[in-house]
Amino acid sequence: MAAAAARGFGVRRASTVSLAATLLAACLAGLPVVAEERPEGITTPVTLAPFDPTAPVCSVPPGLSRSIGFAQDNNRDFMDGVSHGLEQAARDRGLSYVARVSDNDASRQAEDVELFRTQKLGAVISAPVDAPSLAPHLQELMWSGAYVGGVVPPPATTILNAPQYLTGRTLGDAAAAHIRNVLGGKAKVVLLTHDSLQFLTPRFVAMRDALKDMPEVEIVADISPATVNEAGGYATMQLILEAHADVDVVLGADTVVLGALRALREAGRARPEQFLGGIDGEPAAVAEIEAGNGPYKASIALSSPVFGYALGVLAADWLEGKSVPQAMDILPFALTRENIDEYEADQANPAAVYADAAKRSAYLRMYGNICYDSRDQYLNFPWSSESR
């Protein structure tokens, strides 16, 4: 493997300066010189094999409590769903659980993670406010032997990410099917993008790909709102309507598409046969779909309670000396009026989803293997299962 050079708990480049300072201070004080081991992890992108659940058991991490701490960035519904899943998994596996919400304060979140470390929690799940500044604190946890689950940014024992191209393609394909089946193959399309956020760019590449071979589909606007929220979508859609009074399809994140819907309604341009679709499974978007009499037709959801439960189970496995995945895909789920009831039942009871292999595989896909004895093999690069 390309990461072979990272094996072993030797001194790494990232720790050279701090280690040299430690050694110098020890020498000046006449103390014994002991090299502190600080592995960098895997810093070069690698392709991970599928997770092997039969991998041999290794050592149980010593001196840590059977506890999970969640360093939560804020209380938006998506993150509260993660907490719901983690809490249920902790209860089912006999671990204590605590969530500390930083309210988007990066310094406060770093303090929360340091508190978890000094309390010797066995597992910490992080949803970083500012990934670069939190990274050294997460590494300290991993060096201590604790399990770290990361929601998207590295470093982590297990990194969780959504395949962004697949997420966008799922929405794009749903829109294309609607254009063919309801709109007779003709449509004027608006893409409200986030292309300024590089890691989300594949979503919009995929949407364009889904529509590119439809000769009577015209993308009349392909634009990033000034702000990625409902107000940004509303203002951008108002401008678009000045040039294109009739729009058939609007795609983007739920929050901006909801703003576009408000602009369409205020202008008297919302029609039942339109297709508005978003990503994130926002409650307001779900409510629009459930109503069933408006243009909002689909939302691509990423099930946070289910992956939260999975991270809680993996934390418990780690603390029992078992091998766990190095990475995990959160798979997109296209919410429509027909399947919302089933989806919401899954969110309320993620334990049942995780216990059902077929259902679990519709939400999650796991890669690589790591355990306490191979903890130097943690991922320290922005992982994605997609090569796009």
N, C-alpha and C positions, 0 to 999 in steps of 0.2 A: 504493500500500500504506500501511496505517496506520503502518508503521514508517519512512516516508520521512524523517521528521524526524531519525531516528537516523543517516542516511547522512553520510559524510564524517568525517574524523578530527579533529573539533573538540573543544572543551572541553565536558564534560558536567557535569550537576549533581552527580553522585556524587563528582566530583573537585574541586569548587570550593574546598573548604577546603584540601586538601593542595596544590593548585596555587597558591592565594594565598600559602600559607606559603613555597612554593618561590620564588615571585617576590620576596617580601619579603626572604628570606634572600639572594637573589642581588643585590638592590639594595643592601643594607647592606654586602655584601662588595665592591661595586664590580665585579661580574661582569656579562657580557652576559646579558640576560634572554631565555631561550628557553622558550616554553610547551611543557610536556610533554603529549602528546596521550593522553587517557584516555577512549575512548568507552564509554558505558554499555551498549551493545548494545540489543536490542529488549526493552523492559521491559513493554510492554502486550501482552496476549495477541492473537495474530493467527492466522488460518487459513492454513496453508501448502498450496500446490499440490503435487501429486505430484512427486517428484524427477525431474529431466530429465537422464538420463545423457549426452545429447548437448550439454550446455551448453558454451560455448567455454572453452578452456584459458586460464588467466591466469598471473600471475607465480609463479615458484618462490620460496618463502620463503628469504631470504638468511641465511647465517651459522649455520644450524642443522644438527645432525648427523642422519643417517638412523637414528634410534633411536626406540624406543617404550618409555616407562616406565609401569608400572601402579602407581598409588597404591591399594593394595588394603586394604580395611578389616579383614578377618580371613580365616581359612582355612576357612570353611564350604564345603561341597561346591559350592554354587552359584557362589561367587567363584573357587574353584579351577578351575571349568569355564571362566569368563571368561579366566583366565590361560592355560589350555590352548589356547583359540582364538586369543588374541593371539600367543602364542609360535609357533604354527603359521603364522599369517599373516606374522609378521615373517620367519620363515625362508623362506617362499615368495617374499617380495618383497625379500629381501636387506637387511633391516634388523636391527640389533641389538635385543635385548630384555632388559629388567630389570624384575622385580617387587619392590616393597618393601611388606611387610605391616606395618601399624601396630598390629595386635592391639587394635583398637577404641580407640586412644589418639589423640584429635584433634590434640593438640600435635605428637605424633610424625609424624602424617600430613602436617601443614603443613610440617614440616621436610623430609620426603621430597620434597614438591612443590617446595620452594625449592631443594633439591639438584638436582632434575631441571632447574630453570630455569637455575641457575648452570652446569650442565654443558652447557647449550644443546641439550637433547634436542629433536628435531623434533616429537614427539608425546607426549602424556600422557593416559592413560585414568584416570578417577577414580571410585572407589566411596566416597563421602564417609562418614566417621564422623560429622561434624557439618558439615552443608552450609553454614550461614551463616559459620562461622569459616574454612572452606576457600575460600570464594568469592573473596576478594581475591587469594589466591595463584594461583588458576586464571585470574583476569583478567590478572594480570601475565604469565602464560604466553601468553595469547591476544594481548595487546598486543605481545609480542615476535615474534609471527608463528607461534608453534607451534600445532599442532592439539591441541584438547582434546576428548576424548570423555567424556561424563558419563552415568553409570548413574543415571538418574532426576532428581536435583536439578540446577537451573541453578547457575551459568552454564556453557555449553559451546559449542564449535563445532558439535558434533552431540550432541543430547540423546536418550537412549534411555529409553523408558518402555513399560510394558504398558498396553493399553487395559483398564482395571480392570472396567468394566461387562461387556465381552465375556468377560473371564476368568471372572467370577462366573457369567455366563449359560451359558457352556460347561459348567460343573459343574452348575448348576441344571437345564439341559436333559437332561443325562445321568441325573440323579436322577429327573426327571419321567418319562423313558422307562422306567426300571426300575420305577417305581411302577405305570405303566400295564401293562407287559408281564409283570411277575413278581408284583407285589403286588395285582393286580386293581383298581388305581385307588385303594386305600385305604392311608393311611400316617400314622403319628405321626412328626413331624419335629423334630429339634433343630438349630438354627443356632447355632454357636459363632462369634460375630462379632468383628471388630476395629473396631467403629464409633467407638471413641475416637480411632483414627488416621484423620483425615479423608480422606486420599488413598486409603484402602482402602474407604471407605464404599460406593462404587458396586458393589463385588463383591457385597455382601450385599443391596443393593437389587435387583440382577439375580437373585439366588437366589430372593428373595421373588416377583419378577415371574414367574419360571419356574413357580412353584407356585400362583399366586393363582387361576387359573381351574380348579383341580381341586377340586370340591366336597367330596370325601371325604378330603382331605388336611388334617391339623390340625398347625399349628406349635405344639408343646406347650412349647417353650422357645426363646427368641430372646435370647441373653445373651452378653456379653463376659466371658471368663475373666479372673480377676485378673491372671494372667501369661500372655503369649502364648508358651507352650511346652507340652511334654508334661505337666508337673506341673499347669499351669493347666487343661488339658483334662481331666485325670484327676479333679482335685478338683471341677470343675464338673459333670462327668458323674455323680459319686457323689451330689451333691445332687439332680440331676434325677431319678435313679433312685428316690429316696425318694418322689417324687410321681408318677412315671410309670414303672412297672416295665417296661412293654413299649414299646420305641422301635424304629421301623423304619428311619429315615434319620437320619444325622448328617453335617452339612456344615460346613466351615470350612477353616482352614489345615491342612496335613498334620500339623504338629507337635502342634496341639491335638486333632485328630481321632485321632491315634495314642494320646494320653492317654485319650481317651474310650473307645477300643477296649479298652484295658487295664482300665478300670473295668467295662465291660460283661462282659469275660471273668471277672474276679474275682467278679462278682455272678451269674455263670451266665446272663447275659442276651444273650450273643452268639449269633447264628443265621446260617447260611449265606445265607439269603434276604435278610438286611438289606442296605442300601446305605450304606456309609460312604465318603465321598469328600472329598478335600482339594485344596489348591492348593500348588504349589511343587516337586512331583516329588522329595520327600525320599527318600533311599535306603531307609529303613525302610518307607515307604509303598509304594515300588516292589516291595520284597521281599514285602510282604503280597499285592499284586496278583498277582505272579508265582506265589506258592504256589497261588492259585486255589481254595482250599477254605475261605475265610473271608469275612467281611462286607465287607472293604475292596475296593471295586470299581473306583475310578477316582482318578487324581491329575492335576490340570491342571498341566502342566509348561511352563516358559519356558526355552527352550534357551540356556543361558549359553555353551557352547562355540561355537554357531553365531553368536550376536551378538558374542561376543568376536572371532571370526575376521573378521566384517564390519567391526568397528571397526578392526582391524589393517589390513585392505585399504584402508579409507578414509583412515587415517593415511598410508599409502604414497602413495595418490593425491594427497592434499593436498601432500605434499612434492615431488611431481612437477608441481605447478601445476594440478592438475585440480580441477573442481568436485565437491563432495561434498554429501550431504544435511545439512540443518539439524536434522533429527529423524528418529527411526526407531521404529516400533512393534515390540515383541516380541510375537508372536502366540501365544495359548495353544494348547497341544496336549494333547488329552485322552488320557492314557495308560490303556490297558486291557490285559488279559492278551493280547489278540489282536495288539496293535501294539507291545508293549514291545521286542521284538527289533529291529524296524526303527528305533525311536527310539534305542536304545542304540548301534546302528551309526552313526547320524547324529552322535551326540555324540562318538564316538571319531574320526570323520573329518569335521570341519566343513568342510574345504576342498572335499570332494566335494559337500556340500550347497550351498555357495555357488556352485560352478561350474554347478550344475543350476538353471536359472531357475525351473522349476516347483517344485522342492523348496524353494528359497530363499524363494519367495513364500508358502509354507505357514508359514514361521517369521518372516519379516520384511516390513515395509512401510516405504518411505522417502518423505520429504517435504522440499520446499524445496530450495534450492541456495545454496551459499556456497563461496567460494574465498579465497585469500590477499588478492586485491585488494578483496574485499567483506567482509573479516573483522570490520568494525565491525557487521555484521548478525548477530552471534551472539545466541542466545536467552538472555535473562536474566529469564525468568519460568517458573513451573512448567508445562511444556508437556504437553498430552495431545491426542491426535487426537479424543477423544470430547467431545461437547458436554454430556453429562450431568453 
